[in-house]
Amino acid sequence: MDIGQAIRVMLAKRQLSQAKLAAMVEVTRPYMCSLCNNERVPSFGLLERICEALECKVSELIAEGER
């Protein structure tokens, strides 16, 4: 599962930057970058906040990560 790639795909679909998403979910831009590069794994709570900001369900993000 590639959560980082899934986040990047959803960012592109929503035309958002990593910096904007980071601000929306209240994490630093470097932390968001590390999530998008699969250097870190988000907690479930953070994953929920990311999905809320990206206007998608957690299941959709996970499914995107499995493609």
Backbone torsions as a table, in degrees:
resi	resn	phi	psi	omega
1	MET	NA	131.9	-177.2
2	ASP	-117.5	82.6	-178.9
3	ILE	-62.5	-39.2	-179.9
4	GLY	-58.9	-46.1	178.0
5	GLN	-63.5	-40.1	179.2
6	ALA	-62.1	-42.2	178.2
7	ILE	-63.0	-44.0	179.9
8	ARG	-62.0	-40.4	178.4
9	VAL	-63.0	-45.5	-179.3
10	MET	-67.2	-35.8	175.3
11	LEU	-60.5	-43.7	179.4
12	ALA	-64.2	-42.7	179.4
13	LYS	-61.8	-37.0	-177.6
14	ARG	-91.3	-2.8	-178.9
15	GLN	55.6	48.7	177.8
16	LEU	-116.1	152.7	175.1
17	SER	-93.5	162.6	175.1
18	GLN	-61.4	-37.7	-179.8
19	ALA	-63.3	-43.2	179.6
20	LYS	-64.8	-44.7	178.7
21	LEU	-62.6	-42.3	178.8
22	ALA	-57.6	-44.4	178.9
23	ALA	-64.7	-39.2	-178.7
24	MET	-65.0	-35.2	-177.2
25	VAL	-102.5	5.7	173.7
26	GLU	63.6	47.9	169.7
27	VAL	-127.6	167.1	179.1
28	THR	-77.0	158.1	177.6
29	ARG	-62.3	-41.9	177.5
30	PRO	-61.6	-36.3	177.8
31	TYR	-65.1	-43.7	178.5
32	MET	-62.0	-40.2	177.7
33	CYS	-59.6	-42.4	-180.0
34	SER	-67.4	-31.6	174.4
35	LEU	-67.0	-44.7	-178.6
36	CYS	-67.9	-23.2	178.2
37	ASN	-96.9	10.1	179.9
38	ASN	58.5	29.1	175.5
39	GLU	-86.4	-19.8	177.5
40	ARG	-136.0	158.3	177.4
41	VAL	-115.0	127.0	-178.3
42	PRO	-72.4	148.0	171.8
43	SER	-66.7	164.8	179.9
44	PHE	-64.0	-37.5	178.5
45	GLY	-61.8	-43.3	177.8
46	LEU	-67.1	-39.1	177.8
47	LEU	-59.9	-40.3	177.1
48	GLU	-63.9	-42.2	178.9
49	ARG	-65.5	-39.5	177.2
50	ILE	-61.9	-46.1	-179.7
51	CYS	-64.3	-38.1	177.0
52	GLU	-61.9	-44.6	-179.9
53	ALA	-66.0	-34.9	-179.4
54	LEU	-87.4	0.1	179.2
55	GLU	56.3	50.4	176.3
56	CYS	-142.6	168.4	176.9
57	LYS	-90.0	154.7	177.4
58	VAL	-57.1	-41.6	179.7
59	SER	-60.7	-35.7	177.2
60	GLU	-66.0	-42.6	-179.7
61	LEU	-65.7	-42.4	179.1
62	ILE	-64.6	-43.0	179.1
63	ALA	-61.6	-39.7	177.7
64	GLU	-63.6	-35.8	179.4
65	GLY	-71.4	-20.0	179.5
66	GLU	-90.4	-7.5	-179.4
67	ARG	-76.5	NA	NA
